[in-house]
Structure formats: structure tokens, C-alpha cells
Amino acid sequence: MSRRFFLSAVLATVSALALAPALAADAPAKAAVSTPIVEGVDYVVIEDGKPFAPPVKGKVEVVEVFGYTCPHCAHFEPTVSTWKAKRTKDVNFVALAAPFGGYWMPYAKAYYSAQELGVTGRTHAAVFKALHEDHALPINGATVGELATFYAGYGVDPVKFTQTFDSPKVQARMDQAREFIMHSGVDGTPTMVVNGKYRVTGARSFDDALRIVDALVAREKSAGKR
């Protein structure tokens, strides 16, 4: 792990705590949808930025960098899930679990294991709930055995989960996510990145973050038609 990425692990926690008042889901101050977005205020341009996934024709990639142990990611999940369902025609949504080190790591590996096993649709929100509402999983990190038992409740064979958890395929997903996160300058969660080019920075609420994302998506779609 590079010094920069280790620092990101520290900054992620600090950033999440700092964002608590600003990114409350019911924050009273909401910018009008028509308010123009401003570079350096609402977003930053990522130098030599590239999308994470292969391009999907007619769609703009939107990446959410998250962590299961991040309480603000847990609060954001219902909002971003509803938004995503409404934007399927023009957005290729990609969720990336941040491998920031320490207790972030087993949960990042669990997410990529679930991807490999094709069960994120029924387990993603459930992990947030288990951590932040039911306290059925330890917030300060979990063993592979604890995670295998949890996923077994959603139809995943514990042996298969454990094998996947430690597989080269999951490690490759972790490495790919780490590279993208570092290149994009992400140092906290949740963070939205549009088409690999823009990182949302100035959101005052969850709704405001998605307002900025929508404006950047519209910009990218317009640019693609030229």
C-alpha cells in the first residue's frame, strides 16, 4: 500500500465525519435544480481521467465510491438507489467498495466476492442494515467466517463464499478499484465520479450531490452528440 493510499484511509474517516452535517439526507438547504454547477466549487476535473468500466453505448458512467462501515454511505444508499432506478436509460452506475485498509478491507472483499457470486442485488442494502441498524456485523471489521455466515442467510454457500473471498479474481477487483480511486483523488466516502472525468466535491446534501451528478451527466451526453 502506497503512502498516499494509506493517507486516504485516514482521510476517509475524517472526511466522513466532517461531511455528517453537510450530507444529511434531510438537509434543509437544497440548491435549485437549475443552479449552474461551478468547477472548483461543485466538482473538480480529474487530470487524465478515464471511466472505470468499459463504455456502454448511450450511457454515461457514474461511480459511487463507498464503504460499508461508513455511516454516511449507509444513509446515502436509499437515496442513490432510488436515483439509480430512475436513470437506467442514460447512466451506467458502478459502485466501488473502497479498500482503504484496516477494517475497511474485509467488507470491501465481501462486496467484490458478492459481485463474483452474483448476489449484490439482494445483499448490498442488507450489509448496510446489518452494520448500522441491526448491529449483526462488527463495525470494526469482520472475519471471513462471520461474513460467510452472514451471506449464507442470503443463499450463498459458506464454503464457496470463503473460496471466492480469497480468490485471485476478488483480489484483481480490489486492485482495480484501488487504482481508480487513487487516480481519481478520492479520499473519503461517499464520493461520486462521473465518466472518470469529474469528482463531485461541493455537495451540501445527498440531493445536491445528485443534482451535480445529473448536470455532469447531461454535459457528457451533450458532448457525445457533437
GROMACS elastic network, one bead per residue, 0.5 to 0.9 nm:
[ bonds ]
;  ai    aj funct       b0    kb
    1     4     6  0.82076   500
    1     5     6  0.63279   500
    1     6     6  0.64611   500
    1   101     6  0.85142   500
    2     5     6  0.52244   500
    2     6     6  0.61960   500
    2     7     6  0.85779   500
    3     6     6  0.50561   500
    3     7     6  0.61294   500
    3     8     6  0.86056   500
    4     7     6  0.51060   500
    4     8     6  0.63011   500
    4     9     6  0.89362   500
    4   182     6  0.80561   500
    5     9     6  0.65245   500
    5    10     6  0.89935   500
    5   100     6  0.70219   500
    5   101     6  0.86209   500
    5   178     6  0.82744   500
    5   182     6  0.68037   500
    5   187     6  0.84551   500
    6     9     6  0.52124   500
    6    10     6  0.68905   500
    6    11     6  0.88733   500
    6   100     6  0.69391   500
    6   101     6  0.71301   500
    7    10     6  0.52079   500
    7    11     6  0.61444   500
    7    12     6  0.84911   500
    7   100     6  0.87982   500
    7   187     6  0.81943   500
    8    12     6  0.57845   500
    8    13     6  0.86721   500
    8   100     6  0.66633   500
    8   182     6  0.84266   500
    8   185     6  0.89301   500
    8   186     6  0.76183   500
    8   188     6  0.72297   500
    9    12     6  0.52047   500
    9    13     6  0.68483   500
    9    98     6  0.89556   500
    9    99     6  0.82643   500
    9   101     6  0.61874   500
    9   102     6  0.82221   500
    9   104     6  0.85724   500
    9   187     6  0.72240   500
    9   188     6  0.79821   500
   10    13     6  0.55983   500
   10    14     6  0.65095   500
   10    15     6  0.85979   500
   10   100     6  0.81919   500
   10   187     6  0.83741   500
   10   188     6  0.88273   500
   11    15     6  0.56468   500
   11    16     6  0.82464   500
   11   187     6  0.56966   500
   11   188     6  0.62112   500
   12    15     6  0.50755   500
   12    16     6  0.60034   500
   12    17     6  0.86078   500
   12    70     6  0.88910   500
   12   100     6  0.77881   500
   12   186     6  0.85002   500
   12   187     6  0.51869   500
   12   189     6  0.61553   500
   13    16     6  0.51848   500
   13    17     6  0.63445   500
   13    18     6  0.86361   500
   13    70     6  0.78830   500
   13   187     6  0.88712   500
   13   188     6  0.68447   500
   13   189     6  0.81538   500
   14    17     6  0.52616   500
   14    18     6  0.61527   500
   14    19     6  0.86490   500
   14   188     6  0.77752   500
   15    19     6  0.60787   500
   15    20     6  0.87806   500
   15   187     6  0.74547   500
   15   188     6  0.52722   500
   15   189     6  0.73252   500
   16    19     6  0.51620   500
   16    20     6  0.65120   500
   16    70     6  0.70860   500
   16    71     6  0.79741   500
   16    72     6  0.67216   500
   16    73     6  0.87975   500
   16   188     6  0.61453   500
   16   189     6  0.60693   500
   16   190     6  0.77354   500
   17    20     6  0.54175   500
   17    21     6  0.84870   500
   17    71     6  0.89848   500
   17    72     6  0.84623   500
   18    21     6  0.72488   500
   18    22     6  0.78966   500
   19    22     6  0.51400   500
   19    23     6  0.56412   500
   19    24     6  0.81684   500
   19    72     6  0.79841   500
   19   204     6  0.87499   500
   20    23     6  0.55808   500
   20    24     6  0.61545   500
   20    71     6  0.88594   500
   20    72     6  0.68903   500
   21    24     6  0.57652   500
   21    27     6  0.79149   500
   21   204     6  0.87031   500
   21   205     6  0.86399   500
   22    25     6  0.88955   500
   22    27     6  0.71270   500
   22   203     6  0.76092   500
   22   204     6  0.50112   500
   22   205     6  0.56772   500
   22   206     6  0.85866   500
   23    26     6  0.82795   500
   23    27     6  0.69075   500
   23    72     6  0.75558   500
   23    76     6  0.84889   500
   23   203     6  0.73163   500
   23   204     6  0.58115   500
   23   206     6  0.54502   500
   23   207     6  0.86007   500
   23   208     6  0.86743   500
   23   209     6  0.85463   500
   24    27     6  0.50964   500
   24    28     6  0.88866   500
   24    72     6  0.79732   500
   24    75     6  0.79187   500
   24    76     6  0.85685   500
   24   204     6  0.83635   500
   24   205     6  0.58041   500
   24   206     6  0.68091   500
   25    75     6  0.69325   500
   25    76     6  0.69836   500
   25    79     6  0.78914   500
   25   205     6  0.61806   500
   25   206     6  0.55249   500
   25   207     6  0.73145   500
   26    29     6  0.87601   500
   26   205     6  0.75576   500
   26   206     6  0.82347   500
   26   207     6  0.87096   500
   27    30     6  0.71816   500
   27   204     6  0.77016   500
   27   205     6  0.58351   500
   27   206     6  0.82201   500
   27   207     6  0.87915   500
   28   205     6  0.85724   500
   29   204     6  0.73599   500
   29   205     6  0.77339   500
   30    33     6  0.87661   500
   30   204     6  0.73460   500
   30   205     6  0.70997   500
   30   207     6  0.73457   500
   30   208     6  0.63896   500
   31    34     6  0.82775   500
   31    35     6  0.67244   500
   31   204     6  0.83192   500
   31   207     6  0.87497   500
   31   208     6  0.64975   500
   31   211     6  0.83626   500
   32    35     6  0.54376   500
   32   208     6  0.87369   500
   32   211     6  0.86534   500
   33    36     6  0.82436   500
   33   208     6  0.84617   500
   33   211     6  0.63312   500
   33   212     6  0.87703   500
   33   215     6  0.88331   500
   34    37     6  0.89615   500
   36   212     6  0.88230   500
   36   215     6  0.81405   500
   37    41     6  0.77959   500
   37    42     6  0.59293   500
   37    43     6  0.78509   500
   37   211     6  0.89310   500
   37   212     6  0.65317   500
   37   215     6  0.72179   500
   37   216     6  0.84239   500
   38    41     6  0.54167   500
   38    42     6  0.54542   500
   38    43     6  0.69341   500
   38    44     6  0.89164   500
   39    42     6  0.59671   500
   39    43     6  0.52945   500
   39    44     6  0.57387   500
   39    45     6  0.74534   500
   40    43     6  0.55718   500
   40    44     6  0.52909   500
   40    45     6  0.81565   500
   40   201     6  0.80674   500
   40   202     6  0.82220   500
   41    44     6  0.75793   500
   41   200     6  0.89080   500
   41   201     6  0.69814   500
   41   202     6  0.54438   500
   41   203     6  0.87988   500
   42   199     6  0.86801   500
   42   200     6  0.60316   500
   42   201     6  0.54085   500
   42   203     6  0.63850   500
   42   209     6  0.84476   500
   42   212     6  0.68186   500
   43   198     6  0.62897   500
   43   199     6  0.54178   500
   43   202     6  0.62760   500
   43   203     6  0.86462   500
   43   212     6  0.78254   500
   44   197     6  0.84180   500
   44   198     6  0.56388   500
   44   199     6  0.54133   500
   44   200     6  0.66614   500
   44   201     6  0.68885   500
   45    48     6  0.89437   500
   45    49     6  0.80069   500
   45   197     6  0.58008   500
   45   199     6  0.66225   500
   46    49     6  0.50712   500
   46    50     6  0.85881   500
   46   183     6  0.80454   500
   46   184     6  0.60404   500
   46   185     6  0.76913   500
   46   196     6  0.72206   500
   46   197     6  0.50863   500
   46   198     6  0.56047   500
   46   199     6  0.68561   500
   47   183     6  0.85367   500
   47   184     6  0.81892   500
   47   197     6  0.74405   500
   48   183     6  0.87810   500
   48   196     6  0.86773   500
   48   197     6  0.75806   500
   49   183     6  0.75499   500
   49   184     6  0.69302   500
   49   195     6  0.80037   500
   49   198     6  0.78009   500
   50    53     6  0.89128   500
   50   180     6  0.86031   500
   50   184     6  0.88012   500
   50   195     6  0.66732   500
   50   197     6  0.62493   500
   51    54     6  0.72967   500
   51    55     6  0.75388   500
   51    61     6  0.66873   500
   51    62     6  0.86032   500
   51    63     6  0.86062   500
   51   180     6  0.85511   500
   51   193     6  0.88158   500
   51   194     6  0.78782   500
   51   197     6  0.74174   500
   52    55     6  0.87453   500
   52    61     6  0.79774   500
   52    63     6  0.78058   500
   52    94     6  0.82504   500
   52   176     6  0.84266   500
   52   177     6  0.81704   500
   52   180     6  0.65776   500
   52   195     6  0.78274   500
   52   196     6  0.65939   500
   53    56     6  0.85121   500
   53    61     6  0.78059   500
   53    92     6  0.89722   500
   53    94     6  0.80265   500
   55    58     6  0.87409   500
   55    59     6  0.76215   500
   55    60     6  0.79321   500
   55    61     6  0.75972   500
   55    92     6  0.85000   500
   56    59     6  0.55317   500
   56    60     6  0.75504   500
   56    61     6  0.80550   500
   56    91     6  0.88842   500
   56    92     6  0.69995   500
   57    60     6  0.84595   500
   58    89     6  0.81473   500
   58    90     6  0.63404   500
   58    91     6  0.83126   500
   58   221     6  0.77944   500
   58   224     6  0.85392   500
   59    88     6  0.85580   500
   59    89     6  0.71365   500
   59    92     6  0.57291   500
   59   217     6  0.88575   500
   59   221     6  0.76309   500
   60    90     6  0.62238   500
   60    92     6  0.57540   500
   60    93     6  0.83030   500
   60   194     6  0.73815   500
   60   195     6  0.59826   500
   60   217     6  0.61757   500
   60   218     6  0.87740   500
   60   220     6  0.68550   500
   60   221     6  0.68828   500
   61    90     6  0.87505   500
   61    91     6  0.57757   500
   61    93     6  0.58938   500
   61    94     6  0.72034   500
   61   193     6  0.82032   500
   61   194     6  0.58859   500
   61   196     6  0.75708   500
   61   217     6  0.81660   500
   62    91     6  0.65768   500
   62    92     6  0.60901   500
   62    94     6  0.61223   500
   62    95     6  0.84361   500
   62   192     6  0.68635   500
   62   193     6  0.57922   500
   62   195     6  0.60402   500
   62   196     6  0.80369   500
   62   213     6  0.78491   500
   62   217     6  0.80765   500
   63    92     6  0.83568   500
   63    93     6  0.59477   500
   63    95     6  0.56659   500
   63    96     6  0.69155   500
   63   191     6  0.80502   500
   63   192     6  0.55883   500
   63   193     6  0.50282   500
   63   194     6  0.63672   500
   63   195     6  0.77777   500
   63   196     6  0.80206   500
   64    80     6  0.89556   500
   64    93     6  0.77308   500
   64    94     6  0.63113   500
   64    96     6  0.60545   500
   64    97     6  0.84347   500
   64   189     6  0.85027   500
   64   190     6  0.66133   500
   64   191     6  0.57072   500
   64   193     6  0.65564   500
   64   194     6  0.89704   500
   65    73     6  0.89680   500
   65    94     6  0.85618   500
   65    95     6  0.60911   500
   65    97     6  0.59430   500
   65    98     6  0.61785   500
   65   177     6  0.89909   500
   65   181     6  0.76876   500
   65   186     6  0.79367   500
   65   188     6  0.82676   500
   65   189     6  0.61393   500
   65   190     6  0.55793   500
   65   191     6  0.51663   500
   65   192     6  0.63788   500
   65   193     6  0.79424   500
   66    69     6  0.88396   500
   66    70     6  0.74117   500
   66    73     6  0.59721   500
   66    74     6  0.89171   500
   66    95     6  0.71576   500
   66    96     6  0.61555   500
   66    97     6  0.51309   500
   66    98     6  0.58952   500
   66   188     6  0.82779   500
   66   189     6  0.51681   500
   66   191     6  0.69146   500
   67    70     6  0.52354   500
   67    71     6  0.85601   500
   67    73     6  0.65272   500
   67    74     6  0.84815   500
   67    96     6  0.82839   500
   67    97     6  0.54062   500
   67    98     6  0.57106   500
   67    99     6  0.81638   500
   67   100     6  0.87582   500
   67   104     6  0.68170   500
   67   107     6  0.76425   500
   67   108     6  0.71489   500
   67   189     6  0.66185   500
   67   190     6  0.74427   500
   68    71     6  0.77680   500
   68    73     6  0.69600   500
   68    74     6  0.70238   500
   68    97     6  0.75479   500
   68    98     6  0.89008   500
   68   104     6  0.76159   500
   68   107     6  0.63670   500
   68   108     6  0.75937   500
   68   111     6  0.86920   500
   68   124     6  0.88939   500
   68   127     6  0.70604   500
   68   128     6  0.59059   500
   68   131     6  0.76713   500
   68   139     6  0.86928   500
   69    72     6  0.89323   500
   69    73     6  0.79889   500
   69    74     6  0.79984   500
   69   103     6  0.80907   500
   69   104     6  0.68191   500
   69   107     6  0.77367   500
   69   128     6  0.76583   500
   69   131     6  0.70147   500
   69   132     6  0.79408   500
   69   139     6  0.58726   500
   69   140     6  0.77886   500
   69   141     6  0.84115   500
   70    73     6  0.53178   500
   70    74     6  0.65517   500
   70    75     6  0.89539   500
   70   104     6  0.89701   500
   70   128     6  0.88996   500
   70   132     6  0.89391   500
   70   189     6  0.70458   500
   70   190     6  0.80214   500
   71    75     6  0.63202   500
   71    76     6  0.86023   500
   71   128     6  0.84636   500
   71   131     6  0.89692   500
   71   132     6  0.69115   500
   72    76     6  0.59918   500
   72    77     6  0.85439   500
   72   189     6  0.75351   500
   72   190     6  0.69225   500
   73    77     6  0.60231   500
   73   128     6  0.83554   500
   73   189     6  0.66706   500
   73   190     6  0.54341   500
   74    77     6  0.53163   500
   74    78     6  0.79571   500
   74   125     6  0.81720   500
   74   128     6  0.55617   500
   74   129     6  0.76962   500
   74   131     6  0.88919   500
   74   132     6  0.72779   500
   75    78     6  0.69029   500
   75    79     6  0.78421   500
   75   128     6  0.89058   500
   76    79     6  0.54078   500
   76    80     6  0.61008   500
   76    81     6  0.84149   500
   76   190     6  0.77954   500
   76   206     6  0.65882   500
   77    80     6  0.53103   500
   77    81     6  0.58594   500
   77    82     6  0.85667   500
   77   125     6  0.72504   500
   77   128     6  0.83563   500
   78    81     6  0.50939   500
   78    82     6  0.62280   500
   78    83     6  0.86353   500
   78   125     6  0.82684   500
   79    82     6  0.53482   500
   79    83     6  0.62564   500
   79    84     6  0.86239   500
   79   206     6  0.73308   500
   79   207     6  0.78157   500
   80    84     6  0.59101   500
   80    85     6  0.85653   500
   80   206     6  0.82195   500
   80   207     6  0.88993   500
   80   210     6  0.79011   500
   81    84     6  0.51005   500
   81    85     6  0.63205   500
   81    86     6  0.88899   500
   82    85     6  0.52805   500
   82    86     6  0.66581   500
   83    86     6  0.53132   500
   83    87     6  0.64429   500
   83   210     6  0.79189   500
   84    87     6  0.51340   500
   84    88     6  0.63309   500
   84    91     6  0.78349   500
   84    92     6  0.89308   500
   84    93     6  0.70034   500
   85    88     6  0.58765   500
   86    89     6  0.79952   500
   87    90     6  0.58635   500
   87    91     6  0.56256   500
   87    92     6  0.84872   500
   87    93     6  0.87668   500
   88    91     6  0.54179   500
   88    92     6  0.69552   500
   88    93     6  0.79998   500
   89    92     6  0.83278   500
   90   217     6  0.82649   500
   90   221     6  0.82532   500
   91   217     6  0.77276   500
   96   108     6  0.84373   500
   96   111     6  0.86248   500
   96   112     6  0.86810   500
   96   177     6  0.64102   500
   96   181     6  0.86584   500
   97   100     6  0.89964   500
   97   104     6  0.86660   500
   97   107     6  0.79275   500
   97   108     6  0.50456   500
   97   109     6  0.81839   500
   97   111     6  0.67393   500
   97   112     6  0.77551   500
   97   174     6  0.82660   500
   97   177     6  0.74486   500
   98   101     6  0.85817   500
   98   104     6  0.72500   500
   98   105     6  0.79775   500
   98   108     6  0.62493   500
   98   174     6  0.82182   500
   98   177     6  0.70200   500
   98   178     6  0.69716   500
   98   181     6  0.75365   500
   98   188     6  0.89915   500
   98   189     6  0.81773   500
   99   102     6  0.85470   500
   99   104     6  0.59417   500
   99   105     6  0.52203   500
   99   106     6  0.85359   500
   99   107     6  0.84232   500
   99   108     6  0.57007   500
   99   109     6  0.79782   500
   99   174     6  0.66960   500
   99   175     6  0.85723   500
   99   177     6  0.76605   500
   99   178     6  0.64375   500
  100   103     6  0.84264   500
  100   104     6  0.58500   500
  100   105     6  0.67097   500
  100   108     6  0.87395   500
  100   178     6  0.81510   500
  100   187     6  0.89740   500
  101   104     6  0.55200   500
  101   105     6  0.53317   500
  101   106     6  0.89420   500
  102   105     6  0.58491   500
  102   106     6  0.82768   500
  102   140     6  0.85246   500
  102   141     6  0.76745   500
  103   106     6  0.64579   500
  103   107     6  0.74617   500
  103   139     6  0.77878   500
  103   140     6  0.53969   500
  103   142     6  0.74889   500
  104   107     6  0.56878   500
  104   108     6  0.61876   500
  104   109     6  0.87834   500
  104   140     6  0.81778   500
  104   141     6  0.69004   500
  105   108     6  0.50773   500
  105   109     6  0.61354   500
  105   110     6  0.84819   500
  105   141     6  0.78728   500
  106   109     6  0.50611   500
  106   110     6  0.60186   500
  106   111     6  0.86722   500
  106   141     6  0.65340   500
  106   142     6  0.62827   500
  106   143     6  0.71418   500
  106   144     6  0.73141   500
  106   147     6  0.84587   500
  106   165     6  0.87603   500
  107   111     6  0.62184   500
  107   112     6  0.87335   500
  107   127     6  0.89813   500
  107   141     6  0.73581   500
  107   142     6  0.74242   500
  107   147     6  0.83793   500
  108   111     6  0.51644   500
  108   112     6  0.64334   500
  108   113     6  0.85437   500
  108   174     6  0.75505   500
  109   112     6  0.51877   500
  109   113     6  0.59331   500
  109   114     6  0.84846   500
  109   165     6  0.61989   500
  109   166     6  0.83420   500
  109   170     6  0.66895   500
  109   171     6  0.77760   500
  109   173     6  0.86662   500
  109   174     6  0.71118   500
  110   114     6  0.61045   500
  110   115     6  0.86147   500
  110   144     6  0.83078   500
  110   147     6  0.71765   500
  110   148     6  0.87887   500
  110   161     6  0.86327   500
  110   165     6  0.65301   500
  110   170     6  0.88879   500
  111   114     6  0.50816   500
  111   115     6  0.63190   500
  111   116     6  0.87959   500
  111   120     6  0.72979   500
  111   123     6  0.88430   500
  111   124     6  0.75886   500
  112   116     6  0.62562   500
  112   117     6  0.85901   500
  112   120     6  0.87576   500
  112   164     6  0.89761   500
  112   165     6  0.79663   500
  112   169     6  0.88016   500
  112   170     6  0.57766   500
  112   171     6  0.85709   500
  112   173     6  0.66131   500
  112   174     6  0.74062   500
  113   116     6  0.50675   500
  113   117     6  0.62190   500
  113   118     6  0.85287   500
  113   119     6  0.88728   500
  113   120     6  0.89744   500
  113   161     6  0.69784   500
  113   162     6  0.87775   500
  113   164     6  0.57506   500
  113   165     6  0.53695   500
  113   166     6  0.86753   500
  113   167     6  0.86390   500
  113   169     6  0.86292   500
  113   170     6  0.60265   500
  114   118     6  0.59142   500
  114   119     6  0.52543   500
  114   120     6  0.53744   500
  114   123     6  0.77507   500
  114   124     6  0.84963   500
  114   151     6  0.85171   500
  114   156     6  0.89110   500
  114   161     6  0.80523   500
  114   164     6  0.86496   500
  114   165     6  0.87257   500
  115   119     6  0.63003   500
  115   120     6  0.57441   500
  115   121     6  0.89435   500
  115   170     6  0.88291   500
  116   119     6  0.80169   500
  116   120     6  0.89515   500
  116   164     6  0.74843   500
  116   169     6  0.78955   500
  116   170     6  0.74165   500
  117   120     6  0.81059   500
  117   156     6  0.80747   500
  117   160     6  0.87621   500
  117   161     6  0.79045   500
  117   164     6  0.79472   500
  118   121     6  0.76819   500
  119   122     6  0.57798   500
  119   123     6  0.61899   500
  119   124     6  0.82112   500
  119   154     6  0.81576   500
  119   155     6  0.87469   500
  119   156     6  0.80990   500
  120   124     6  0.50958   500
  120   125     6  0.84999   500
  121   124     6  0.62010   500
  121   125     6  0.82087   500
  122   125     6  0.73305   500
  122   126     6  0.72208   500
  122   154     6  0.73573   500
  123   127     6  0.61540   500
  123   128     6  0.89133   500
  123   151     6  0.75517   500
  123   154     6  0.70094   500
  124   127     6  0.55652   500
  124   128     6  0.69823   500
  125   128     6  0.52908   500
  125   129     6  0.63324   500
  125   130     6  0.87225   500
  126   129     6  0.50026   500
  126   130     6  0.60424   500
  126   131     6  0.85890   500
  127   130     6  0.50379   500
  127   131     6  0.61892   500
  127   132     6  0.85592   500
  127   137     6  0.81233   500
  127   150     6  0.86466   500
  128   131     6  0.52455   500
  128   132     6  0.59536   500
  128   133     6  0.77296   500
  129   132     6  0.53783   500
  129   133     6  0.50549   500
  129   134     6  0.61433   500
  129   135     6  0.78255   500
  129   136     6  0.85134   500
  130   133     6  0.59432   500
  130   135     6  0.53395   500
  130   137     6  0.57496   500
  130   138     6  0.88159   500
  130   150     6  0.89900   500
  131   134     6  0.63490   500
  131   136     6  0.61397   500
  131   137     6  0.51802   500
  131   138     6  0.66236   500
  131   139     6  0.60333   500
  132   135     6  0.58641   500
  132   136     6  0.86140   500
  132   137     6  0.86427   500
  132   139     6  0.79287   500
  133   136     6  0.82603   500
  134   137     6  0.80328   500
  135   138     6  0.67356   500
  135   139     6  0.77973   500
  136   150     6  0.85189   500
  137   140     6  0.89622   500
  137   141     6  0.82568   500
  137   142     6  0.70164   500
  137   146     6  0.76413   500
  137   147     6  0.80072   500
  137   150     6  0.80778   500
  138   141     6  0.57273   500
  138   142     6  0.58945   500
  139   142     6  0.76442   500
  142   145     6  0.80353   500
  142   146     6  0.61019   500
  142   147     6  0.65876   500
  143   146     6  0.52105   500
  143   147     6  0.63544   500
  143   148     6  0.85648   500
  144   147     6  0.50440   500
  144   148     6  0.59164   500
  144   149     6  0.85048   500
  144   161     6  0.86045   500
  144   162     6  0.65164   500
  144   165     6  0.75277   500
  145   148     6  0.50456   500
  145   149     6  0.61778   500
  145   150     6  0.86034   500
  145   158     6  0.80576   500
  145   162     6  0.75401   500
  146   149     6  0.52142   500
  146   150     6  0.62805   500
  146   151     6  0.87960   500
  147   151     6  0.61621   500
  147   152     6  0.84357   500
  147   158     6  0.86688   500
  147   161     6  0.85160   500
  147   162     6  0.86309   500
  148   151     6  0.52180   500
  148   152     6  0.60133   500
  148   153     6  0.88873   500
  148   156     6  0.78655   500
  148   157     6  0.78100   500
  148   159     6  0.77145   500
  148   160     6  0.87246   500
  148   161     6  0.58916   500
  148   162     6  0.63947   500
  149   152     6  0.50546   500
  149   153     6  0.68804   500
  149   156     6  0.88497   500
  149   157     6  0.88738   500
  149   158     6  0.63888   500
  150   153     6  0.55553   500
  150   154     6  0.75486   500
  150   156     6  0.89301   500
  150   158     6  0.88576   500
  151   154     6  0.52295   500
  151   155     6  0.68354   500
  151   156     6  0.55688   500
  151   157     6  0.78979   500
  151   158     6  0.73827   500
  151   161     6  0.78044   500
  152   155     6  0.51285   500
  152   157     6  0.57592   500
  152   158     6  0.58329   500
  152   161     6  0.84350   500
  153   156     6  0.71875   500
  156   159     6  0.86556   500
  156   160     6  0.73673   500
  156   161     6  0.66337   500
  157   160     6  0.52848   500
  157   161     6  0.61202   500
  157   162     6  0.87019   500
  158   161     6  0.50053   500
  158   162     6  0.61332   500
  158   163     6  0.85969   500
  159   162     6  0.51843   500
  159   163     6  0.62201   500
  159   164     6  0.85987   500
  160   163     6  0.51159   500
  160   164     6  0.60881   500
  160   165     6  0.84686   500
  161   164     6  0.51003   500
  161   165     6  0.59462   500
  161   166     6  0.88140   500
  162   165     6  0.50168   500
  162   166     6  0.65849   500
  162   167     6  0.86529   500
  163   166     6  0.56043   500
  163   167     6  0.61642   500
  164   168     6  0.82958   500
  164   169     6  0.77672   500
  164   170     6  0.68703   500
  165   168     6  0.88534   500
  165   169     6  0.88910   500
  165   170     6  0.64513   500
  165   171     6  0.84141   500
  166   169     6  0.85045   500
  166   170     6  0.69705   500
  166   171     6  0.74177   500
  167   170     6  0.55043   500
  167   171     6  0.64775   500
  167   172     6  0.87546   500
  168   172     6  0.60263   500
  168   173     6  0.86368   500
  169   172     6  0.50652   500
  169   173     6  0.63722   500
  169   174     6  0.87298   500
  170   173     6  0.50238   500
  170   174     6  0.62286   500
  170   175     6  0.86520   500
  171   175     6  0.61673   500
  171   176     6  0.85929   500
  172   175     6  0.50698   500
  172   176     6  0.61081   500
  172   177     6  0.85587   500
  173   176     6  0.51092   500
  173   177     6  0.61210   500
  173   178     6  0.85299   500
  174   177     6  0.52074   500
  174   178     6  0.61105   500
  174   179     6  0.86574   500
  175   178     6  0.50596   500
  175   179     6  0.61818   500
  175   180     6  0.86897   500
  176   179     6  0.52395   500
  176   180     6  0.63205   500
  176   181     6  0.86505   500
  177   180     6  0.52104   500
  177   181     6  0.60557   500
  177   182     6  0.85319   500
  178   181     6  0.51657   500
  178   182     6  0.60705   500
  178   183     6  0.85100   500
  179   182     6  0.52999   500
  179   183     6  0.61174   500
  179   184     6  0.85227   500
  180   183     6  0.51810   500
  180   184     6  0.60082   500
  180   185     6  0.86324   500
  180   186     6  0.88087   500
  180   196     6  0.85216   500
  181   184     6  0.51411   500
  181   185     6  0.62801   500
  181   186     6  0.53983   500
  181   187     6  0.80537   500
  182   185     6  0.52263   500
  182   186     6  0.62296   500
  182   187     6  0.80984   500
  183   186     6  0.78510   500
  184   193     6  0.77535   500
  184   196     6  0.71805   500
  184   197     6  0.81558   500
  184   198     6  0.82864   500
  184   199     6  0.71671   500
  185   199     6  0.80533   500
  186   189     6  0.79370   500
  186   191     6  0.68928   500
  186   192     6  0.89121   500
  186   193     6  0.88082   500
  186   199     6  0.78506   500
  187   191     6  0.83799   500
  188   191     6  0.65558   500
  189   192     6  0.86569   500
  191   199     6  0.73420   500
  191   200     6  0.67119   500
  191   201     6  0.78141   500
  191   209     6  0.89161   500
  192   198     6  0.83670   500
  192   199     6  0.59821   500
  192   200     6  0.55530   500
  192   201     6  0.83683   500
  192   209     6  0.78370   500
  192   210     6  0.85670   500
  192   213     6  0.74598   500
  193   196     6  0.58988   500
  193   197     6  0.71444   500
  193   198     6  0.55415   500
  193   200     6  0.63128   500
  193   213     6  0.80771   500
  194   197     6  0.59367   500
  194   198     6  0.51710   500
  194   199     6  0.65506   500
  194   200     6  0.80140   500
  194   213     6  0.68307   500
  194   216     6  0.68061   500
  194   217     6  0.69159   500
  194   220     6  0.86840   500
  195   198     6  0.69193   500
  195   216     6  0.88379   500
  195   217     6  0.80809   500
  195   220     6  0.78356   500
  196   199     6  0.78228   500
  198   216     6  0.77494   500
  200   203     6  0.71178   500
  200   209     6  0.69166   500
  200   212     6  0.70450   500
  200   213     6  0.72211   500
  201   209     6  0.82126   500
  202   208     6  0.86054   500
  202   209     6  0.76307   500
  202   212     6  0.86997   500
  203   206     6  0.71178   500
  203   207     6  0.81863   500
  203   208     6  0.52622   500
  203   210     6  0.83551   500
  203   211     6  0.86400   500
  203   212     6  0.75449   500
  204   207     6  0.81311   500
  204   208     6  0.58335   500
  204   209     6  0.71339   500
  205   209     6  0.62292   500
  205   210     6  0.87459   500
  206   209     6  0.50972   500
  206   210     6  0.64791   500
  206   211     6  0.86851   500
  207   210     6  0.52045   500
  207   211     6  0.61723   500
  207   212     6  0.87736   500
  208   212     6  0.63009   500
  208   213     6  0.85693   500
  209   212     6  0.52692   500
  209   213     6  0.62833   500
  209   214     6  0.87154   500
  210   214     6  0.59591   500
  210   215     6  0.84972   500
  211   214     6  0.51144   500
  211   215     6  0.63131   500
  211   216     6  0.87356   500
  212   215     6  0.51548   500
  212   216     6  0.62813   500
  212   217     6  0.86035   500
  213   216     6  0.51195   500
  213   217     6  0.60550   500
  213   218     6  0.85615   500
  214   217     6  0.50308   500
  214   218     6  0.61382   500
  214   219     6  0.85876   500
  215   218     6  0.51139   500
  215   219     6  0.62406   500
  215   220     6  0.87626   500
  216   220     6  0.62205   500
  216   221     6  0.86094   500
  217   220     6  0.51305   500
  217   221     6  0.61496   500
  217   222     6  0.85243   500
  218   221     6  0.51450   500
  218   222     6  0.60705   500
  218   223     6  0.85445   500
  219   222     6  0.51602   500
  219   223     6  0.61537   500
  219   224     6  0.86471   500
  220   223     6  0.50238   500
  220   224     6  0.61627   500
  220   225     6  0.88474   500
  221   224     6  0.50644   500
  221   225     6  0.65785   500
  222   225     6  0.53480   500
  222   226     6  0.68765   500
  223   226     6  0.54927   500
